[in-house]
Amino acid sequence: MYLKILLVALLFYIMQFLYGQIKKNNSIVDIFWGLGFVLIVCFTTLSNQSFSVTSVLVTSLVSVWGLRLFFHIYKRNHGKTEDFRYQNFRKGWGTKWVKTKAFFHVYILQMLMMLIIVSASVNIILVNSKLWLPYSPIGLLVWLVGFYFEVRADKELRAFKRNKGNKGKILTTGLYKYSRHPNYFGEATMWWGIYIMGLGSGSELFIISPLTITILVRYVSGVPMLEHHYKNNEAFQEYAKKTSIFIPWFPKKLL
């Protein structure tokens, strides 16, 4: 089954790579990020005939998250030029073997990250031994908290950017009053929720799933890149002095 999952994921990312080269835009990989997870959990559920309550619930939760993220990023990025992160990658690659470097450094790397992150979900689906695992309610609650943070944070940011009067300003209200990156906090929290749901089914070793997404968004590709992007923005730096970078908390009182 794991080999089949790998082949499905590889085919999915090869198709993305080809499309990205036609469009000359490697940031399309971000649009399809969520759909990859949906594809893997649905393929695993149907192939393994895993229709217990917990398996179906996990498949549904990942699908809801993945489809929402797909439409959210599609609406945000459609028709725009390649994201600044991928443009910076191109500059670092030089002029030789650009497509090969893009295939491995962007598409294959992201595929591997996806397979690691989705591993806890796949394990729950494959075990499929109990109608309701003992920690499922707790995990579901944690997932719902994370989903709330991600959806509301994205909605607040979208509304803020639509207001032309906010051009050049920094969003510091709503969830952004308590965290500089509440959407990334929400995403990591959701995967911790799914991991908790699988406890008791032998999935303890799959803690690599939530750890990977947490490290990825907090220390690698999410928070650090945005923080670097605003390093010369005085308004953002003032905002950063009193606002938690990731985990939501009350703002500091500056003297």
Beta strands, then each sheet from edge to edge (+ up, - down):
end
